[in-house]
Amino acid sequence: MLQQTRTLLAMIVIGLALFNLLFSNLNLFPFLLIAVAALMLVVGIIEFQKKKIAFGIVLIIITAFLIFVAIQGFLIG
C-alpha cells in the first residue's frame, strides 16, 4: 500500500515540477513543496518499517522543514 502511495506521490511531484519548470508558474511552488513533504513522509514511514530508524528520522525532519517552508510560501506569496 505504501509503495503505491509513494509511486503516486512521485508522479504528482514530477508533474508539478515539470509544470513549474515549463510555464514558470511560481504560484504552485508551495503545493510542490507539500507534495515533496508528503513523499518524504511516506518514504520515512517505509524506512521505519524496514528498521532503518536513523534514515527514517532524517526523512521526518526533512518533512517538517518542507512543511515549514511551504507555509511560509503561502503566507508570503
N, CA, C and O atoms as a Maestro MAE file, in Angstrom:
{
 s_m_m2io_version
 :::
 2.0.0
}

f_m_ct {
 s_m_title
 :::
 protein
 m_atom[308] {
  # First column is atom index #
  i_m_mmod_type
  r_m_x_coord
  r_m_y_coord
  r_m_z_coord
  i_m_residue_number
  s_m_chain_name
  s_m_pdb_residue_name
  s_m_pdb_atom_name
  i_m_atomic_number
  :::
  1 25 0.816 -1.191 0.000 1 A "MET " " N  " 7
  2 3 0.000 0.000 0.000 1 A "MET " " CA " 6
  3 2 0.863 1.260 0.000 1 A "MET " " C  " 6
  4 15 0.604 2.198 -0.753 1 A "MET " " O  " 8
  5 25 1.887 1.273 0.847 2 A "LEU " " N  " 7
  6 3 2.762 2.448 0.904 2 A "LEU " " CA " 6
  7 2 3.603 2.595 -0.360 2 A "LEU " " C  " 6
  8 15 3.949 3.707 -0.760 2 A "LEU " " O  " 8
  9 25 3.928 1.470 -0.981 3 A "GLN " " N  " 7
  10 3 4.700 1.546 -2.226 3 A "GLN " " CA " 6
  11 2 3.883 2.220 -3.326 3 A "GLN " " C  " 6
  12 15 4.415 3.007 -4.108 3 A "GLN " " O  " 8
  13 25 2.592 1.907 -3.381 4 A "GLN " " N  " 7
  14 3 1.724 2.523 -4.385 4 A "GLN " " CA " 6
  15 2 1.529 4.006 -4.087 4 A "GLN " " C  " 6
  16 15 1.487 4.828 -5.003 4 A "GLN " " O  " 8
  17 25 1.413 4.342 -2.820 5 A "THR " " N  " 7
  18 3 1.289 5.749 -2.425 5 A "THR " " CA " 6
  19 2 2.550 6.512 -2.791 5 A "THR " " C  " 6
  20 15 2.483 7.642 -3.275 5 A "THR " " O  " 8
  21 25 3.699 5.891 -2.559 6 A "ARG " " N  " 7
  22 3 4.968 6.522 -2.908 6 A "ARG " " CA " 6
  23 2 5.057 6.771 -4.410 6 A "ARG " " C  " 6
  24 15 5.506 7.833 -4.841 6 A "ARG " " O  " 8
  25 25 4.630 5.795 -5.205 7 A "THR " " N  " 7
  26 3 4.663 5.947 -6.659 7 A "THR " " CA " 6
  27 2 3.723 7.058 -7.117 7 A "THR " " C  " 6
  28 15 4.085 7.864 -7.975 7 A "THR " " O  " 8
  29 25 2.523 7.104 -6.551 8 A "LEU " " N  " 7
  30 3 1.555 8.137 -6.909 8 A "LEU " " CA " 6
  31 2 2.076 9.530 -6.538 8 A "LEU " " C  " 6
  32 15 1.976 10.467 -7.330 8 A "LEU " " O  " 8
  33 25 2.629 9.656 -5.336 9 A "LEU " " N  " 7
  34 3 3.173 10.952 -4.916 9 A "LEU " " CA " 6
  35 2 4.368 11.360 -5.769 9 A "LEU " " C  " 6
  36 15 4.539 12.541 -6.069 9 A "LEU " " O  " 8
  37 25 5.189 10.403 -6.157 10 A "ALA " " N  " 7
  38 3 6.326 10.726 -7.021 10 A "ALA " " CA " 6
  39 2 5.858 11.243 -8.373 10 A "ALA " " C  " 6
  40 15 6.455 12.171 -8.920 10 A "ALA " " O  " 8
  41 25 4.795 10.654 -8.918 11 A "MET " " N  " 7
  42 3 4.262 11.139 -10.198 11 A "MET " " CA " 6
  43 2 3.665 12.542 -10.045 11 A "MET " " C  " 6
  44 15 3.800 13.374 -10.942 11 A "MET " " O  " 8
  45 25 3.010 12.802 -8.916 12 A "ILE " " N  " 7
  46 3 2.465 14.141 -8.671 12 A "ILE " " CA " 6
  47 2 3.585 15.165 -8.563 12 A "ILE " " C  " 6
  48 15 3.486 16.260 -9.116 12 A "ILE " " O  " 8
  49 25 4.649 14.810 -7.852 13 A "VAL " " N  " 7
  50 3 5.791 15.718 -7.696 13 A "VAL " " CA " 6
  51 2 6.430 16.005 -9.049 13 A "VAL " " C  " 6
  52 15 6.741 17.155 -9.358 13 A "VAL " " O  " 8
  53 25 6.626 14.975 -9.851 14 A "ILE " " N  " 7
  54 3 7.238 15.169 -11.166 14 A "ILE " " CA " 6
  55 2 6.343 16.031 -12.049 14 A "ILE " " C  " 6
  56 15 6.835 16.905 -12.763 14 A "ILE " " O  " 8
  57 25 5.038 15.795 -12.008 15 A "GLY " " N  " 7
  58 3 4.111 16.592 -12.803 15 A "GLY " " CA " 6
  59 2 4.110 18.058 -12.395 15 A "GLY " " C  " 6
  60 15 4.167 18.940 -13.252 15 A "GLY " " O  " 8
  61 25 4.044 18.327 -11.089 16 A "LEU " " N  " 7
  62 3 4.068 19.711 -10.616 16 A "LEU " " CA " 6
  63 2 5.401 20.388 -10.936 16 A "LEU " " C  " 6
  64 15 5.432 21.559 -11.314 16 A "LEU " " O  " 8
  65 25 6.495 19.651 -10.785 17 A "ALA " " N  " 7
  66 3 7.807 20.231 -11.078 17 A "ALA " " CA " 6
  67 2 7.943 20.570 -12.557 17 A "ALA " " C  " 6
  68 15 8.464 21.629 -12.908 17 A "ALA " " O  " 8
  69 25 7.479 19.679 -13.423 18 A "LEU " " N  " 7
  70 3 7.539 19.963 -14.855 18 A "LEU " " CA " 6
  71 2 6.653 21.147 -15.225 18 A "LEU " " C  " 6
  72 15 7.042 21.980 -16.044 18 A "LEU " " O  " 8
  73 25 5.463 21.229 -14.629 19 A "PHE " " N  " 7
  74 3 4.578 22.350 -14.904 19 A "PHE " " CA " 6
  75 2 5.220 23.667 -14.472 19 A "PHE " " C  " 6
  76 15 5.172 24.656 -15.204 19 A "PHE " " O  " 8
  77 25 5.823 23.675 -13.277 20 A "ASN " " N  " 7
  78 3 6.504 24.882 -12.804 20 A "ASN " " CA " 6
  79 2 7.682 25.241 -13.692 20 A "ASN " " C  " 6
  80 15 7.936 26.420 -13.940 20 A "ASN " " O  " 8
  81 25 8.396 24.250 -14.165 21 A "LEU " " N  " 7
  82 3 9.560 24.489 -14.999 21 A "LEU " " CA " 6
  83 2 9.176 24.998 -16.388 21 A "LEU " " C  " 6
  84 15 9.792 25.928 -16.909 21 A "LEU " " O  " 8
  85 25 8.175 24.394 -16.971 22 A "LEU " " N  " 7
  86 3 7.797 24.754 -18.337 22 A "LEU " " CA " 6
  87 2 7.067 26.092 -18.424 22 A "LEU " " C  " 6
  88 15 7.270 26.851 -19.371 22 A "LEU " " O  " 8
  89 25 6.227 26.380 -17.447 23 A "PHE " " N  " 7
  90 3 5.395 27.578 -17.528 23 A "PHE " " CA " 6
  91 2 5.821 28.684 -16.575 23 A "PHE " " C  " 6
  92 15 5.179 29.733 -16.531 23 A "PHE " " O  " 8
  93 25 6.872 28.479 -15.823 24 A "SER " " N  " 7
  94 3 7.391 29.463 -14.855 24 A "SER " " CA " 6
  95 2 6.289 30.008 -13.956 24 A "SER " " C  " 6
  96 15 6.232 31.204 -13.674 24 A "SER " " O  " 8
  97 25 5.419 29.114 -13.515 25 A "ASN " " N  " 7
  98 3 4.315 29.487 -12.648 25 A "ASN " " CA " 6
  99 2 4.717 29.197 -11.203 25 A "ASN " " C  " 6
  100 15 4.576 28.072 -10.723 25 A "ASN " " O  " 8
  101 25 5.211 30.213 -10.528 26 A "LEU " " N  " 7
  102 3 5.689 30.016 -9.165 26 A "LEU " " CA " 6
  103 2 4.564 30.035 -8.142 26 A "LEU " " C  " 6
  104 15 4.813 29.835 -6.953 26 A "LEU " " O  " 8
  105 25 3.334 30.272 -8.580 27 A "ASN " " N  " 7
  106 3 2.213 30.248 -7.651 27 A "ASN " " CA " 6
  107 2 1.934 28.842 -7.134 27 A "ASN " " C  " 6
  108 15 1.357 28.679 -6.060 27 A "ASN " " O  " 8
  109 25 2.336 27.838 -7.884 28 A "LEU " " N  " 7
  110 3 2.111 26.458 -7.471 28 A "LEU " " CA " 6
  111 2 3.279 25.869 -6.686 28 A "LEU " " C  " 6
  112 15 3.231 24.705 -6.288 28 A "LEU " " O  " 8
  113 25 4.317 26.653 -6.460 29 A "PHE " " N  " 7
  114 3 5.513 26.121 -5.799 29 A "PHE " " CA " 6
  115 2 5.243 25.622 -4.377 29 A "PHE " " C  " 6
  116 15 5.774 24.575 -4.006 29 A "PHE " " O  " 8
  117 25 4.431 26.332 -3.553 30 A "PRO " " N  " 7
  118 3 4.141 25.769 -2.226 30 A "PRO " " CA " 6
  119 2 3.432 24.412 -2.288 30 A "PRO " " C  " 6
  120 15 3.643 23.559 -1.427 30 A "PRO " " O  " 8
  121 25 2.595 24.218 -3.304 31 A "PHE " " N  " 7
  122 3 1.942 22.918 -3.458 31 A "PHE " " CA " 6
  123 2 2.953 21.839 -3.817 31 A "PHE " " C  " 6
  124 15 2.824 20.692 -3.388 31 A "PHE " " O  " 8
  125 25 3.955 22.206 -4.601 32 A "LEU " " N  " 7
  126 3 5.033 21.271 -4.926 32 A "LEU " " CA " 6
  127 2 5.791 20.894 -3.656 32 A "LEU " " C  " 6
  128 15 6.129 19.727 -3.459 32 A "LEU " " O  " 8
  129 25 6.058 21.866 -2.804 33 A "LEU " " N  " 7
  130 3 6.760 21.582 -1.553 33 A "LEU " " CA " 6
  131 2 5.937 20.663 -0.642 33 A "LEU " " C  " 6
  132 15 6.491 19.781 0.014 33 A "LEU " " O  " 8
  133 25 4.630 20.867 -0.603 34 A "ILE " " N  " 7
  134 3 3.779 19.999 0.211 34 A "ILE " " CA " 6
  135 2 3.768 18.580 -0.356 34 A "ILE " " C  " 6
  136 15 3.778 17.609 0.401 34 A "ILE " " O  " 8
  137 25 3.747 18.458 -1.674 35 A "ALA " " N  " 7
  138 3 3.780 17.130 -2.300 35 A "ALA " " CA " 6
  139 2 5.110 16.427 -2.013 35 A "ALA " " C  " 6
  140 15 5.133 15.225 -1.747 35 A "ALA " " O  " 8
  141 25 6.205 17.169 -2.067 36 A "VAL " " N  " 7
  142 3 7.509 16.582 -1.752 36 A "VAL " " CA " 6
  143 2 7.563 16.179 -0.272 36 A "VAL " " C  " 6
  144 15 8.121 15.137 0.073 36 A "VAL " " O  " 8
  145 25 6.981 17.009 0.594 37 A "ALA " " N  " 7
  146 3 6.947 16.680 2.019 37 A "ALA " " CA " 6
  147 2 6.144 15.399 2.260 37 A "ALA " " C  " 6
  148 15 6.543 14.556 3.064 37 A "ALA " " O  " 8
  149 25 5.020 15.256 1.567 38 A "ALA " " N  " 7
  150 3 4.219 14.040 1.710 38 A "ALA " " CA " 6
  151 2 4.993 12.821 1.211 38 A "ALA " " C  " 6
  152 15 4.932 11.747 1.809 38 A "ALA " " O  " 8
  153 25 5.714 13.001 0.117 39 A "LEU " " N  " 7
  154 3 6.535 11.908 -0.405 39 A "LEU " " CA " 6
  155 2 7.625 11.522 0.594 39 A "LEU " " C  " 6
  156 15 7.858 10.336 0.831 39 A "LEU " " O  " 8
  157 25 8.286 12.508 1.174 40 A "MET " " N  " 7
  158 3 9.331 12.217 2.158 40 A "MET " " CA " 6
  159 2 8.755 11.544 3.407 40 A "MET " " C  " 6
  160 15 9.400 10.686 4.010 40 A "MET " " O  " 8
  161 25 7.541 11.937 3.787 41 A "LEU " " N  " 7
  162 3 6.898 11.307 4.942 41 A "LEU " " CA " 6
  163 2 6.611 9.834 4.670 41 A "LEU " " C  " 6
  164 15 6.856 8.983 5.525 41 A "LEU " " O  " 8
  165 25 6.097 9.534 3.492 42 A "VAL " " N  " 7
  166 3 5.806 8.136 3.142 42 A "VAL " " CA " 6
  167 2 7.091 7.321 3.072 42 A "VAL " " C  " 6
  168 15 7.138 6.189 3.553 42 A "VAL " " O  " 8
  169 25 8.126 7.890 2.480 43 A "VAL " " N  " 7
  170 3 9.411 7.174 2.409 43 A "VAL " " CA " 6
  171 2 9.986 6.971 3.811 43 A "VAL " " C  " 6
  172 15 10.580 5.931 4.098 43 A "VAL " " O  " 8
  173 25 9.810 7.968 4.683 44 A "GLY " " N  " 7
  174 3 10.266 7.824 6.065 44 A "GLY " " CA " 6
  175 2 9.542 6.705 6.791 44 A "GLY " " C  " 6
  176 15 10.165 5.943 7.531 44 A "GLY " " O  " 8
  177 25 8.233 6.594 6.590 45 A "ILE " " N  " 7
  178 3 7.469 5.508 7.214 45 A "ILE " " CA " 6
  179 2 7.925 4.157 6.675 45 A "ILE " " C  " 6
  180 15 8.037 3.190 7.429 45 A "ILE " " O  " 8
  181 25 8.185 4.092 5.382 46 A "ILE " " N  " 7
  182 3 8.683 2.843 4.794 46 A "ILE " " CA " 6
  183 2 10.027 2.464 5.417 46 A "ILE " " C  " 6
  184 15 10.274 1.293 5.705 46 A "ILE " " O  " 8
  185 25 10.890 3.455 5.621 47 A "GLU " " N  " 7
  186 3 12.199 3.168 6.225 47 A "GLU " " CA " 6
  187 2 12.056 2.727 7.679 47 A "GLU " " C  " 6
  188 15 12.813 1.870 8.135 47 A "GLU " " O  " 8
  189 25 11.097 3.297 8.418 48 A "PHE " " N  " 7
  190 3 10.843 2.833 9.783 48 A "PHE " " CA " 6
  191 2 10.403 1.374 9.783 48 A "PHE " " C  " 6
  192 15 10.804 0.601 10.654 48 A "PHE " " O  " 8
  193 25 9.583 0.997 8.809 49 A "GLN " " N  " 7
  194 3 9.131 -0.386 8.729 49 A "GLN " " CA " 6
  195 2 10.272 -1.339 8.379 49 A "GLN " " C  " 6
  196 15 10.238 -2.512 8.749 49 A "GLN " " O  " 8
  197 25 11.281 -0.837 7.666 50 A "LYS " " N  " 7
  198 3 12.448 -1.654 7.318 50 A "LYS " " CA " 6
  199 2 13.476 -1.671 8.441 50 A "LYS " " C  " 6
  200 15 14.550 -2.254 8.293 50 A "LYS " " O  " 8
  201 25 13.149 -1.027 9.575 51 A "LYS " " N  " 7
  202 3 14.033 -0.947 10.749 51 A "LYS " " CA " 6
  203 2 15.269 -0.093 10.505 51 A "LYS " " C  " 6
  204 15 16.304 -0.302 11.138 51 A "LYS " " O  " 8
  205 25 15.166 0.867 9.591 52 A "LYS " " N  " 7
  206 3 16.241 1.832 9.367 52 A "LYS " " CA " 6
  207 2 15.824 3.126 10.057 52 A "LYS " " C  " 6
  208 15 15.382 4.081 9.419 52 A "LYS " " O  " 8
  209 25 15.978 3.128 11.372 53 A "ILE " " N  " 7
  210 3 15.437 4.195 12.209 53 A "ILE " " CA " 6
  211 2 16.123 5.532 11.932 53 A "ILE " " C  " 6
  212 15 15.446 6.556 11.838 53 A "ILE " " O  " 8
  213 25 17.434 5.545 11.802 54 A "ALA " " N  " 7
  214 3 18.158 6.805 11.619 54 A "ALA " " CA " 6
  215 2 17.737 7.506 10.324 54 A "ALA " " C  " 6
  216 15 17.503 8.715 10.327 54 A "ALA " " O  " 8
  217 25 17.639 6.773 9.239 55 A "PHE " " N  " 7
  218 3 17.237 7.359 7.965 55 A "PHE " " CA " 6
  219 2 15.781 7.815 8.015 55 A "PHE " " C  " 6
  220 15 15.428 8.833 7.420 55 A "PHE " " O  " 8
  221 25 14.940 7.067 8.720 56 A "GLY " " N  " 7
  222 3 13.547 7.455 8.893 56 A "GLY " " CA " 6
  223 2 13.411 8.762 9.648 56 A "GLY " " C  " 6
  224 15 12.584 9.604 9.297 56 A "GLY " " O  " 8
  225 25 14.219 8.935 10.686 57 A "ILE " " N  " 7
  226 3 14.181 10.178 11.472 57 A "ILE " " CA " 6
  227 2 14.638 11.353 10.613 57 A "ILE " " C  " 6
  228 15 14.048 12.432 10.675 57 A "ILE " " O  " 8
  229 25 15.669 11.154 9.823 58 A "VAL " " N  " 7
  230 3 16.154 12.227 8.942 58 A "VAL " " CA " 6
  231 2 15.053 12.634 7.961 58 A "VAL " " C  " 6
  232 15 14.857 13.824 7.715 58 A "VAL " " O  " 8
  233 25 14.347 11.678 7.410 59 A "LEU " " N  " 7
  234 3 13.272 11.990 6.464 59 A "LEU " " CA " 6
  235 2 12.114 12.709 7.144 59 A "LEU " " C  " 6
  236 15 11.489 13.575 6.532 59 A "LEU " " O  " 8
  237 25 11.816 12.372 8.389 60 A "ILE " " N  " 7
  238 3 10.758 13.063 9.125 60 A "ILE " " CA " 6
  239 2 11.173 14.506 9.401 60 A "ILE " " C  " 6
  240 15 10.340 15.410 9.329 60 A "ILE " " O  " 8
  241 25 12.442 14.735 9.714 61 A "ILE " " N  " 7
  242 3 12.932 16.097 9.933 61 A "ILE " " CA " 6
  243 2 12.855 16.900 8.628 61 A "ILE " " C  " 6
  244 15 12.479 18.072 8.644 61 A "ILE " " O  " 8
  245 25 13.206 16.277 7.511 62 A "ILE " " N  " 7
  246 3 13.099 16.939 6.213 62 A "ILE " " CA " 6
  247 2 11.641 17.284 5.919 62 A "ILE " " C  " 6
  248 15 11.352 18.356 5.386 62 A "ILE " " O  " 8
  249 25 10.724 16.385 6.262 63 A "THR " " N  " 7
  250 3 9.295 16.644 6.066 63 A "THR " " CA " 6
  251 2 8.852 17.867 6.855 63 A "THR " " C  " 6
  252 15 8.138 18.720 6.329 63 A "THR " " O  " 8
  253 25 9.269 17.959 8.114 64 A "ALA " " N  " 7
  254 3 8.886 19.105 8.946 64 A "ALA " " CA " 6
  255 2 9.434 20.405 8.361 64 A "ALA " " C  " 6
  256 15 8.736 21.420 8.342 64 A "ALA " " O  " 8
  257 25 10.671 20.380 7.888 65 A "PHE " " N  " 7
  258 3 11.262 21.574 7.295 65 A "PHE " " CA " 6
  259 2 10.522 21.996 6.021 65 A "PHE " " C  " 6
  260 15 10.269 23.182 5.810 65 A "PHE " " O  " 8
  261 25 10.183 21.032 5.188 66 A "LEU " " N  " 7
  262 3 9.471 21.353 3.945 66 A "LEU " " CA " 6
  263 2 8.085 21.921 4.217 66 A "LEU " " C  " 6
  264 15 7.638 22.828 3.515 66 A "LEU " " O  " 8
  265 25 7.410 21.399 5.219 67 A "ILE " " N  " 7
  266 3 6.097 21.947 5.570 67 A "ILE " " CA " 6
  267 2 6.243 23.369 6.081 67 A "ILE " " C  " 6
  268 15 5.433 24.234 5.746 67 A "ILE " " O  " 8
  269 25 7.269 23.622 6.890 68 A "PHE " " N  " 7
  270 3 7.532 24.977 7.391 68 A "PHE " " CA " 6
  271 2 7.778 25.942 6.225 68 A "PHE " " C  " 6
  272 15 7.234 27.046 6.209 68 A "PHE " " O  " 8
  273 25 8.584 25.532 5.264 69 A "VAL " " N  " 7
  274 3 8.882 26.385 4.108 69 A "VAL " " CA " 6
  275 2 7.633 26.587 3.252 69 A "VAL " " C  " 6
  276 15 7.415 27.682 2.734 69 A "VAL " " O  " 8
  277 25 6.819 25.556 3.099 70 A "ALA " " N  " 7
  278 3 5.589 25.679 2.312 70 A "ALA " " CA " 6
  279 2 4.620 26.656 2.972 70 A "ALA " " C  " 6
  280 15 3.976 27.449 2.285 70 A "ALA " " O  " 8
  281 25 4.513 26.604 4.289 71 A "ILE " " N  " 7
  282 3 3.633 27.546 4.997 71 A "ILE " " CA " 6
  283 2 4.141 28.957 4.822 71 A "ILE " " C  " 6
  284 15 3.344 29.874 4.625 71 A "ILE " " O  " 8
  285 25 5.444 29.159 4.888 72 A "GLN " " N  " 7
  286 3 5.993 30.486 4.630 72 A "GLN " " CA " 6
  287 2 5.693 30.934 3.213 72 A "GLN " " C  " 6
  288 15 5.408 32.109 2.980 72 A "GLN " " O  " 8
  289 25 5.753 30.010 2.261 73 A "GLY " " N  " 7
  290 3 5.447 30.352 0.872 73 A "GLY " " CA " 6
  291 2 3.999 30.785 0.708 73 A "GLY " " C  " 6
  292 15 3.701 31.705 -0.053 73 A "GLY " " O  " 8
  293 25 3.102 30.121 1.425 74 A "PHE " " N  " 7
  294 3 1.692 30.527 1.362 74 A "PHE " " CA " 6
  295 2 1.480 31.893 1.991 74 A "PHE " " C  " 6
  296 15 0.707 32.700 1.475 74 A "PHE " " O  " 8
  297 25 2.155 32.161 3.094 75 A "LEU " " N  " 7
  298 3 1.956 33.438 3.797 75 A "LEU " " CA " 6
  299 2 2.604 34.611 3.081 75 A "LEU " " C  " 6
  300 15 2.045 35.708 3.058 75 A "LEU " " O  " 8
  301 25 3.773 34.396 2.498 76 A "ILE " " N  " 7
  302 3 4.494 35.494 1.837 76 A "ILE " " CA " 6
  303 2 3.967 35.713 0.421 76 A "ILE " " C  " 6
  304 15 3.719 36.848 0.016 76 A "ILE " " O  " 8
  305 25 3.799 34.638 -0.320 77 A "GLY " " N  " 7
  306 3 3.448 34.766 -1.727 77 A "GLY " " CA " 6
  307 2 1.993 34.638 -1.936 77 A "GLY " " C  " 6
  308 15 1.522 34.722 -3.070 77 A "GLY " " O  " 8
  :::
 }
 m_bond[307] {
  # First column is bond index #
  i_m_from
  i_m_to
  i_m_order
  :::
  1 1 2 1
  2 2 3 1
  3 3 4 2
  4 3 5 1
  5 5 6 1
  6 6 7 1
  7 7 8 2
  8 7 9 1
  9 9 10 1
  10 10 11 1
  11 11 12 2
  12 11 13 1
  13 13 14 1
  14 14 15 1
  15 15 16 2
  16 15 17 1
  17 17 18 1
  18 18 19 1
  19 19 20 2
  20 19 21 1
  21 21 22 1
  22 22 23 1
  23 23 24 2
  24 23 25 1
  25 25 26 1
  26 26 27 1
  27 27 28 2
  28 27 29 1
  29 29 30 1
  30 30 31 1
  31 31 32 2
  32 31 33 1
  33 33 34 1
  34 34 35 1
  35 35 36 2
  36 35 37 1
  37 37 38 1
  38 38 39 1
  39 39 40 2
  40 39 41 1
  41 41 42 1
  42 42 43 1
  43 43 44 2
  44 43 45 1
  45 45 46 1
  46 46 47 1
  47 47 48 2
  48 47 49 1
  49 49 50 1
  50 50 51 1
  51 51 52 2
  52 51 53 1
  53 53 54 1
  54 54 55 1
  55 55 56 2
  56 55 57 1
  57 57 58 1
  58 58 59 1
  59 59 60 2
  60 59 61 1
  61 61 62 1
  62 62 63 1
  63 63 64 2
  64 63 65 1
  65 65 66 1
  66 66 67 1
  67 67 68 2
  68 67 69 1
  69 69 70 1
  70 70 71 1
  71 71 72 2
  72 71 73 1
  73 73 74 1
  74 74 75 1
  75 75 76 2
  76 75 77 1
  77 77 78 1
  78 78 79 1
  79 79 80 2
  80 79 81 1
  81 81 82 1
  82 82 83 1
  83 83 84 2
  84 83 85 1
  85 85 86 1
  86 86 87 1
  87 87 88 2
  88 87 89 1
  89 89 90 1
  90 90 91 1
  91 91 92 2
  92 91 93 1
  93 93 94 1
  94 94 95 1
  95 95 96 2
  96 95 97 1
  97 97 98 1
  98 98 99 1
  99 99 100 2
  100 99 101 1
  101 101 102 1
  102 102 103 1
  103 103 104 2
  104 103 105 1
  105 105 106 1
  106 106 107 1
  107 107 108 2
  108 107 109 1
  109 109 110 1
  110 110 111 1
  111 111 112 2
  112 111 113 1
  113 113 114 1
  114 114 115 1
  115 115 116 2
  116 115 117 1
  117 117 118 1
  118 118 119 1
  119 119 120 2
  120 119 121 1
  121 121 122 1
  122 122 123 1
  123 123 124 2
  124 123 125 1
  125 125 126 1
  126 126 127 1
  127 127 128 2
  128 127 129 1
  129 129 130 1
  130 130 131 1
  131 131 132 2
  132 131 133 1
  133 133 134 1
  134 134 135 1
  135 135 136 2
  136 135 137 1
  137 137 138 1
  138 138 139 1
  139 139 140 2
  140 139 141 1
  141 141 142 1
  142 142 143 1
  143 143 144 2
  144 143 145 1
  145 145 146 1
  146 146 147 1
  147 147 148 2
  148 147 149 1
  149 149 150 1
  150 150 151 1
  151 151 152 2
  152 151 153 1
  153 153 154 1
  154 154 155 1
  155 155 156 2
  156 155 157 1
  157 157 158 1
  158 158 159 1
  159 159 160 2
  160 159 161 1
  161 161 162 1
  162 162 163 1
  163 163 164 2
  164 163 165 1
  165 165 166 1
  166 166 167 1
  167 167 168 2
  168 167 169 1
  169 169 170 1
  170 170 171 1
  171 171 172 2
  172 171 173 1
  173 173 174 1
  174 174 175 1
  175 175 176 2
  176 175 177 1
  177 177 178 1
  178 178 179 1
  179 179 180 2
  180 179 181 1
  181 181 182 1
  182 182 183 1
  183 183 184 2
  184 183 185 1
  185 185 186 1
  186 186 187 1
  187 187 188 2
  188 187 189 1
  189 189 190 1
  190 190 191 1
  191 191 192 2
  192 191 193 1
  193 193 194 1
  194 194 195 1
  195 195 196 2
  196 195 197 1
  197 197 198 1
  198 198 199 1
  199 199 200 2
  200 199 201 1
  201 201 202 1
  202 202 203 1
  203 203 204 2
  204 203 205 1
  205 205 206 1
  206 206 207 1
  207 207 208 2
  208 207 209 1
  209 209 210 1
  210 210 211 1
  211 211 212 2
  212 211 213 1
  213 213 214 1
  214 214 215 1
  215 215 216 2
  216 215 217 1
  217 217 218 1
  218 218 219 1
  219 219 220 2
  220 219 221 1
  221 221 222 1
  222 222 223 1
  223 223 224 2
  224 223 225 1
  225 225 226 1
  226 226 227 1
  227 227 228 2
  228 227 229 1
  229 229 230 1
  230 230 231 1
  231 231 232 2
  232 231 233 1
  233 233 234 1
  234 234 235 1
  235 235 236 2
  236 235 237 1
  237 237 238 1
  238 238 239 1
  239 239 240 2
  240 239 241 1
  241 241 242 1
  242 242 243 1
  243 243 244 2
  244 243 245 1
  245 245 246 1
  246 246 247 1
  247 247 248 2
  248 247 249 1
  249 249 250 1
  250 250 251 1
  251 251 252 2
  252 251 253 1
  253 253 254 1
  254 254 255 1
  255 255 256 2
  256 255 257 1
  257 257 258 1
  258 258 259 1
  259 259 260 2
  260 259 261 1
  261 261 262 1
  262 262 263 1
  263 263 264 2
  264 263 265 1
  265 265 266 1
  266 266 267 1
  267 267 268 2
  268 267 269 1
  269 269 270 1
  270 270 271 1
  271 271 272 2
  272 271 273 1
  273 273 274 1
  274 274 275 1
  275 275 276 2
  276 275 277 1
  277 277 278 1
  278 278 279 1
  279 279 280 2
  280 279 281 1
  281 281 282 1
  282 282 283 1
  283 283 284 2
  284 283 285 1
  285 285 286 1
  286 286 287 1
  287 287 288 2
  288 287 289 1
  289 289 290 1
  290 290 291 1
  291 291 292 2
  292 291 293 1
  293 293 294 1
  294 294 295 1
  295 295 296 2
  296 295 297 1
  297 297 298 1
  298 298 299 1
  299 299 300 2
  300 299 301 1
  301 301 302 1
  302 302 303 1
  303 303 304 2
  304 303 305 1
  305 305 306 1
  306 306 307 1
  307 307 308 2
  :::
 }
}
